[in-house]
């Protein structure tokens, strides 16, 4: 039960402290599953930030508009899906970065 709460906290932190909370949990907790989720959460935030930045630059040539919309929706929806999976005690890998860890 403790691990479920920590997993939910790691995923939910995307909405209020996307880097600090997973980093602290990674340093403090010994459970490898929770550590893996924390690393994935931070990597996902970094990758999505980079993709959104590139998309914003590409708005100049119009292609960036649908990319910003798609990545913005993904940035919001993926942590919610991860929270639901954690509440159901299911393993979840973030898209793009999930297989890196």
MMTF fields as JSON, N, C-alpha, C and O atoms, coordinates in Angstrom:
{
  "mmtfVersion": "1.0.0",
  "mmtfProducer": "UNKNOWN",
  "numBonds": 403,
  "numAtoms": 404,
  "numGroups": 101,
  "numChains": 1,
  "numModels": 1,
  "chainsPerModel": [1],
  "groupsPerChain": [101],
  "chainIdList": ["A"],
  "bondAtomList": [4, 2, 8, 6, 12, 10, 16, 14, 20, 18, 24, 22, 28, 26, 32, 30, 36, 34, 40, 38, 44, 42, 48, 46, 52, 50, 56, 54, 60, 58, 64, 62, 68, 66, 72, 70, 76, 74, 80, 78, 84, 82, 88, 86, 92, 90, 96, 94, 100, 98, 104, 102, 108, 106, 112, 110, 116, 114, 120, 118, 124, 122, 128, 126, 132, 130, 136, 134, 140, 138, 144, 142, 148, 146, 152, 150, 156, 154, 160, 158, 164, 162, 168, 166, 172, 170, 176, 174, 180, 178, 184, 182, 188, 186, 192, 190, 196, 194, 200, 198, 204, 202, 208, 206, 212, 210, 216, 214, 220, 218, 224, 222, 228, 226, 232, 230, 236, 234, 240, 238, 244, 242, 248, 246, 252, 250, 256, 254, 260, 258, 264, 262, 268, 266, 272, 270, 276, 274, 280, 278, 284, 282, 288, 286, 292, 290, 296, 294, 300, 298, 304, 302, 308, 306, 312, 310, 316, 314, 320, 318, 324, 322, 328, 326, 332, 330, 336, 334, 340, 338, 344, 342, 348, 346, 352, 350, 356, 354, 360, 358, 364, 362, 368, 366, 372, 370, 376, 374, 380, 378, 384, 382, 388, 386, 392, 390, 396, 394, 400, 398],
  "bondOrderList": [1, 1, 1, 1, 1, 1, 1, 1, 1, 1, 1, 1, 1, 1, 1, 1, 1, 1, 1, 1, 1, 1, 1, 1, 1, 1, 1, 1, 1, 1, 1, 1, 1, 1, 1, 1, 1, 1, 1, 1, 1, 1, 1, 1, 1, 1, 1, 1, 1, 1, 1, 1, 1, 1, 1, 1, 1, 1, 1, 1, 1, 1, 1, 1, 1, 1, 1, 1, 1, 1, 1, 1, 1, 1, 1, 1, 1, 1, 1, 1, 1, 1, 1, 1, 1, 1, 1, 1, 1, 1, 1, 1, 1, 1, 1, 1, 1, 1, 1, 1],
  "groupList": [{"groupName": "UNK", "atomNameList": ["N", "CA", "C", "O"], "elementList": ["N", "C", "C", "O"], "formalChargeList": [0, 0, 0, 0], "bondAtomList": [1, 0, 2, 1, 3, 2], "bondOrderList": [1, 1, 2], "singleLetterCode": "X", "chemCompType": "L-PEPTIDE LINKING"}],
  "groupTypeList": [0, 0, 0, 0, 0, 0, 0, 0, 0, 0, 0, 0, 0, 0, 0, 0, 0, 0, 0, 0, 0, 0, 0, 0, 0, 0, 0, 0, 0, 0, 0, 0, 0, 0, 0, 0, 0, 0, 0, 0, 0, 0, 0, 0, 0, 0, 0, 0, 0, 0, 0, 0, 0, 0, 0, 0, 0, 0, 0, 0, 0, 0, 0, 0, 0, 0, 0, 0, 0, 0, 0, 0, 0, 0, 0, 0, 0, 0, 0, 0, 0, 0, 0, 0, 0, 0, 0, 0, 0, 0, 0, 0, 0, 0, 0, 0, 0, 0, 0, 0, 0],
  "groupIdList": [1, 2, 3, 4, 5, 6, 7, 8, 9, 10, 11, 12, 13, 14, 15, 16, 17, 18, 19, 20, 21, 22, 23, 24, 25, 26, 27, 28, 29, 30, 31, 32, 33, 34, 35, 36, 37, 38, 39, 40, 41, 42, 43, 44, 45, 46, 47, 48, 49, 50, 51, 52, 53, 54, 55, 56, 57, 58, 59, 60, 61, 62, 63, 64, 65, 66, 67, 68, 69, 70, 71, 72, 73, 74, 75, 76, 77, 78, 79, 80, 81, 82, 83, 84, 85, 86, 87, 88, 89, 90, 91, 92, 93, 94, 95, 96, 97, 98, 99, 100, 101],
  "secStructList": [7, 2, 2, 2, 2, 2, 2, 2, 2, 2, 2, 2, 4, 4, 4, 6, 7, 6, 6, 2, 2, 2, 2, 2, 2, 2, 2, 2, 7, 7, 7, 2, 2, 2, 2, 2, 2, 2, 2, 2, 2, 2, 2, 2, 2, 2, 2, 2, 2, 2, 2, 2, 2, 2, 2, 2, 2, 2, 4, 4, 4, 1, 2, 2, 2, 2, 2, 2, 2, 2, 2, 2, 2, 2, 2, 2, 2, 2, 2, 2, 2, 2, 2, 2, 2, 2, 2, 6, 6, 7, 7, 7, 7, 7, 6, 6, 6, 6, 6, 6, 7],
  "xCoordList": [0.824, 0.0, 0.87, 0.549, 1.964, 2.849, 3.413, 3.501, 3.793, 4.357, 3.33, 3.668, 2.08, 1.029, 0.897, 0.788, 0.906, 0.811, 1.998, 1.841, 3.18, 4.374, 4.326, 4.705, 3.861, 3.741, 2.747, 2.999, 1.625, 0.626, 1.223, 1.009, 1.964, 2.591, 3.59, 3.633, 4.387, 5.351, 4.627, 5.036, 3.557, 2.823, 2.07, 2.049, 1.457, 0.677, 1.567, 1.111, 2.811, 3.713, 3.933, 4.43, 3.574, 3.696, 2.903, 3.212, 1.884, 1.033, 1.456, 0.94, 2.396, 2.793, 4.298, 4.785, 5.053, 6.515, 7.093, 7.491, 7.141, 7.475, 8.902, 9.165, 9.812, 11.198, 11.591, 12.262, 11.183, 11.62, 11.084, 11.85, 9.792, 9.197, 9.767, 10.191, 9.792, 10.384, 11.851, 12.303, 12.597, 14.008, 14.174, 15.007, 13.381, 13.456, 13.049, 13.7, 11.97, 11.521, 12.592, 12.826, 13.24, 14.314, 15.441, 15.98, 15.796, 16.887, 16.516, 17.371, 15.268, 14.865, 14.372, 14.615, 13.694, 13.034, 13.976, 14.765, 13.892, 14.743, 14.085, 14.779, 12.773, 12.048, 12.435, 12.282, 12.933, 13.396, 12.267, 12.481, 11.084, 9.935, 9.578, 9.306, 9.58, 9.279, 10.394, 10.123, 11.637, 12.762, 12.654, 12.916, 12.265, 12.105, 11.011, 11.17, 9.909, 8.818, 9.282, 8.931, 10.063, 10.539, 11.445, 11.327, 12.347, 13.244, 12.441, 12.678, 11.49, 10.661, 9.873, 9.747, 9.342, 8.557, 9.412, 8.971, 10.621, 11.513, 11.92, 11.896, 12.291, 12.672, 11.511, 11.71, 10.31, 9.145, 8.948, 8.686, 9.068, 8.908, 9.981, 9.689, 11.21, 12.295, 12.065, 12.223, 11.69, 11.462, 10.273, 10.342, 9.192, 8.023, 8.332, 7.85, 9.125, 9.539, 10.339, 10.131, 11.25, 12.045, 11.16, 11.306, 10.246, 9.357, 8.443, 8.203, 7.937, 7.087, 7.886, 7.382, 9.115, 9.959, 10.229, 10.114, 10.587, 10.824, 9.555, 9.607, 8.42, 7.147, 6.809, 6.302, 7.09, 6.835, 7.697, 7.246, 8.918, 9.797, 9.254, 9.316, 8.724, 8.203, 6.866, 6.377, 6.279, 5.043, 5.293, 4.382, 6.511, 6.869, 6.547, 6.12, 6.746, 6.467, 5.164, 4.987, 4.269, 2.913, 2.853, 1.904, 3.805, 3.752, 3.746, 3.281, 4.255, 4.347, 3.018, 2.9, 2.013, 0.712, 0.094, -0.252, -0.06, -0.623, 0.288, -0.193, 1.598, 2.526, 2.371, 2.361, 2.251, 2.058, 0.768, 0.732, -0.289, -1.566, -1.43, -1.847, -0.847, -0.709, 0.172, -0.199, 1.329, 2.234, 1.667, 1.883, 0.947, 0.313, -0.734, -0.807, -1.549, -2.552, -1.854, -2.258, -0.81, -0.069, 0.544, 0.508, 1.108, 1.737, 0.733, 1.095, -0.533, -1.572, -2.182, -2.425, -2.429, -3.169, -2.307, -2.789, -1.057, -0.202, -0.052, -0.164, 0.196, 0.268, -1.047, -1.034, -2.175, -3.466, -3.612, -4.058, -3.24, -3.274, -2.355, -2.712, -1.17, -0.212, -0.772, -0.559, -1.478, -2.084, -3.115, -3.139, -3.966, -4.998, -4.355, -4.797, -3.314, -2.612, -1.996, -2.06, -1.403, -0.794, -1.854, -1.617, -3.012, -4.09, -4.602, -5.078, -4.501, -4.938, -3.801, -3.954, -2.669, -1.48, -1.007, -0.555, -1.109, -0.632, 0.682, 0.885, 1.563, 2.824, 2.553, 1.77, 3.195, 3.01, 4.363, 5.196, 4.574, 5.769, 5.345, 4.426, 6.011, 5.698, 6.001, 6.967, 5.177, 5.502, 6.808, 7.168, 7.478, 8.747, 9.895, 10.855, 9.83, 10.957, 10.829, 11.785, 9.69, 9.434, 10.394, 10.718, 10.843, 11.733, 13.206, 14.068, 13.501, 14.888, 15.411, 16.616, 14.529, 14.936, 14.833, 15.132],
  "yCoordList": [-1.198, 0.0, 1.264, 2.247, 1.225, 2.388, 2.68, 3.839, 1.638, 1.831, 2.374, 3.165, 1.957, 2.475, 3.98, 4.72, 4.43, 5.857, 6.632, 7.741, 6.055, 6.723, 6.805, 7.821, 5.737, 5.752, 6.821, 7.563, 6.892, 7.915, 9.307, 10.199, 9.497, 10.789, 11.166, 12.317, 10.198, 10.47, 10.926, 11.897, 10.23, 10.584, 11.903, 12.724, 12.103, 13.324, 14.554, 15.672, 14.363, 15.51, 16.222, 17.348, 15.593, 16.239, 17.534, 18.418, 17.656, 18.834, 19.919, 21.035, 19.613, 20.656, 20.752, 21.862, 19.69, 19.725, 18.56, 17.551, 18.69, 17.54, 17.019, 15.882, 17.788, 17.323, 17.06, 16.071, 17.928, 17.844, 16.612, 15.895, 16.359, 15.234, 13.889, 13.101, 13.595, 12.311, 12.176, 11.083, 13.278, 13.242, 12.901, 12.071, 13.543, 13.266, 11.829, 11.142, 11.376, 9.995, 9.024, 8.004, 9.322, 8.453, 8.336, 7.249, 9.437, 9.428, 8.75, 8.13, 8.856, 8.403, 6.957, 6.241, 6.519, 5.208, 4.132, 4.386, 2.94, 1.823, 0.902, 0.119, 0.977, 0.102, 0.41, 1.541, -0.596, -0.398, -0.026, 0.741, -0.551, -0.221, 1.262, 1.917, 1.779, 3.199, 4.063, 5.109, 3.637, 4.383, 4.437, 5.475, 3.316, 3.264, 4.232, 4.931, 4.272, 5.199, 6.655, 7.503, 6.936, 8.308, 8.754, 9.878, 7.879, 8.222, 8.429, 9.385, 7.535, 7.675, 8.98, 9.645, 9.35, 10.576, 11.799, 12.688, 11.845, 12.986, 13.008, 14.063, 11.862, 11.809, 12.211, 12.914, 11.77, 12.131, 13.645, 14.232, 14.28, 15.729, 16.45, 17.431, 15.963, 16.584, 16.439, 17.399, 15.23, 14.991, 15.806, 16.413, 15.827, 16.605, 18.095, 18.8, 18.578, 19.975, 20.297, 21.335, 19.408, 19.605, 19.547, 20.373, 18.579, 18.459, 19.671, 20.145, 20.169, 21.359, 22.593, 23.433, 22.707, 23.837, 23.802, 24.821, 22.634, 22.493, 22.799, 23.456, 22.329, 22.579, 24.069, 24.585, 24.753, 26.196, 26.937, 27.897, 26.491, 27.101, 26.823, 27.686, 25.62, 25.241, 25.906, 25.765, 26.622, 27.347, 28.347, 28.683, 28.806, 29.754, 29.16, 29.881, 27.873, 27.228, 26.428, 25.507, 26.754, 26.226, 24.79, 24.461, 23.938, 22.541, 22.425, 21.425, 23.436, 23.375, 23.464, 23.004, 24.043, 24.217, 22.87, 22.68, 21.915, 20.628, 19.871, 19.126, 20.06, 19.398, 19.929, 19.153, 21.233, 21.829, 21.309, 20.979, 21.237, 20.741, 19.28, 18.914, 18.444, 17.013, 16.774, 16.009, 17.42, 17.219, 17.817, 17.269, 18.932, 19.526, 18.603, 18.442, 17.993, 17.033, 15.828, 15.346, 15.35, 14.188, 14.492, 13.652, 15.695, 16.089, 16.092, 15.834, 16.386, 16.424, 15.046, 14.688, 14.278, 13.015, 11.87, 11.071, 11.779, 10.646, 10.506, 9.387, 11.58, 11.403, 10.916, 10.178, 11.322, 10.854, 9.352, 8.628, 8.883, 7.447, 6.702, 5.638, 7.261, 6.63, 6.562, 5.568, 7.595, 7.591, 6.475, 5.74, 6.353, 5.307, 3.924, 3.047, 3.728, 2.433, 2.148, 1.018, 3.163, 2.966, 2.622, 1.791, 3.255, 2.953, 1.525, 0.914, 1.001, -0.374, -1.379, -2.542, -0.948, -1.796, -2.424, -3.569, -1.685, -2.155, -1.456, -0.298, -2.162, -1.571, -0.638, -0.962, 0.508, 1.471, 2.001, 2.368, 2.039, 2.654, 3.892, 3.843, 4.986, 6.213, 6.049, 5.379, 6.66, 6.613, 7.356, 8.26, 7.003, 7.557, 7.106, 6.515, 7.364, 7.098, 5.8, 5.385, 5.165, 4.0, 2.838, 2.116, 2.65, 1.538, 1.891, 1.016, 3.156, 3.565, 3.076, 2.885, 2.872, 2.517, 1.014, 0.507],
  "zCoordList": [0.0, 0.0, 0.0, -0.668, 0.75, 0.793, -0.591, -0.998, -1.309, -2.64, -3.617, -4.497, -3.471, -4.341, -4.162, -5.14, -2.918, -2.636, -3.178, -3.69, -3.068, -3.601, -5.125, -5.709, -5.764, -7.234, -7.676, -8.625, -6.984, -7.314, -7.109, -7.93, -6.027, -5.755, -6.851, -7.285, -7.294, -8.372, -9.633, -10.269, -9.993, -11.211, -11.051, -11.968, -9.898, -9.665, -9.55, -9.788, -9.193, -9.054, -10.38, -10.396, -11.487, -12.8, -12.853, -13.652, -12.008, -12.032, -11.047, -11.11, -10.127, -9.176, -8.954, -8.74, -8.99, -8.861, -9.661, -9.08, -10.981, -11.817, -11.683, -12.077, -11.155, -11.033, -9.584, -9.291, -8.694, -7.297, -6.578, -5.934, -6.678, -5.948, -6.402, -5.556, -7.726, -8.122, -7.73, -7.39, -7.774, -7.412, -5.925, -5.563, -5.079, -3.635, -3.341, -2.554, -3.976, -3.769, -4.239, -3.591, -5.348, -5.839, -4.815, -4.608, -4.183, -3.215, -1.902, -1.269, -1.485, -0.165, -0.145, 0.827, -1.184, -1.186, -1.719, -2.629, -1.154, -1.567, -2.595, -3.243, -2.756, -3.679, -5.129, -5.59, -5.84, -7.215, -8.169, -9.108, -7.943, -8.797, -8.687, -9.693, -7.472, -7.261, -7.842, -8.43, -7.683, -8.264, -9.779, -10.387, -10.393, -11.851, -12.3, -13.301, -11.564, -11.895, -11.754, -12.575, -10.723, -10.5, -11.642, -12.128, -12.069, -13.186, -14.457, -15.195, -14.718, -15.918, -15.896, -16.924, -14.735, -14.627, -14.955, -15.683, -14.423, -14.697, -16.168, -16.801, -16.712, -18.127, -19.033, -20.023, -18.699, -19.493, -19.49, -20.54, -18.335, -18.256, -19.08, -19.764, -19.009, -19.784, -21.29, -22.044, -21.72, -23.145, -23.64, -24.709, -22.879, -23.298, -23.342, -24.228, -22.404, -22.442, -23.695, -24.323, -24.057, -25.271, -26.516, -27.417, -26.572, -27.728, -27.867, -28.978, -26.753, -26.817, -27.231, -27.976, -26.759, -27.157, -28.659, -29.339, -29.17, -30.61, -31.387, -32.427, -30.896, -31.572, -31.586, -32.582, -30.483, -30.44, -31.459, -32.084, -31.616, -32.627, -34.029, -34.904, -34.238, -35.552, -35.896, -37.017, -34.95, -35.253, -36.384, -37.14, -36.488, -37.548, -38.917, -39.819, -39.077, -40.371, -40.326, -41.122, -39.432, -39.286, -38.752, -38.04, -39.059, -38.614, -37.089, -36.542, -36.415, -34.958, -34.244, -33.108, -34.879, -34.216, -33.838, -32.672, -34.782, -34.362, -33.397, -32.543, -33.529, -32.608, -31.192, -30.237, -31.048, -29.723, -29.099, -27.914, -29.901, -29.391, -28.963, -27.864, -29.827, -29.526, -28.303, -27.412, -28.254, -27.121, -25.833, -24.752, -25.937, -24.765, -24.164, -22.946, -25.03, -24.555, -23.926, -22.868, -24.587, -24.076, -22.712, -21.813, -22.555, -21.302, -20.152, -19.004, -20.466, -19.443, -19.185, -18.032, -20.228, -20.124, -19.579, -18.776, -19.998, -19.617, -18.1, -17.6, -17.341, -15.883, -15.271, -14.286, -15.844, -15.328, -15.56, -14.669, -16.744, -17.03, -16.066, -15.56, -15.814, -14.898, -13.473, -12.778, -13.036, -11.709, -11.595, -10.608, -12.609, -12.593, -12.564, -11.822, -13.369, -13.371, -12.004, -11.52, -11.38, -10.053, -9.009, -8.133, -9.1, -8.155, -8.32, -7.363, -9.533, -9.803, -9.656, -10.028, -9.122, -8.949, -10.254, -10.265, -11.347, -12.642, -12.96, -12.596, -13.637, -14.064, -15.233, -16.127, -15.224, -16.3, -16.74, -15.911, -18.027, -18.609, -19.377, -20.194, -19.115, -19.828, -21.313, -21.679, -22.175, -23.597, -23.859, -23.106, -24.858, -25.311, -24.406, -24.901, -23.103, -22.203, -21.409, -20.754, -21.456, -20.624, -20.85, -19.907, -22.055, -22.367, -22.137, -22.22, -21.852, -21.628, -20.286, -20.125, -19.332, -17.973, -17.783, -16.702]
}
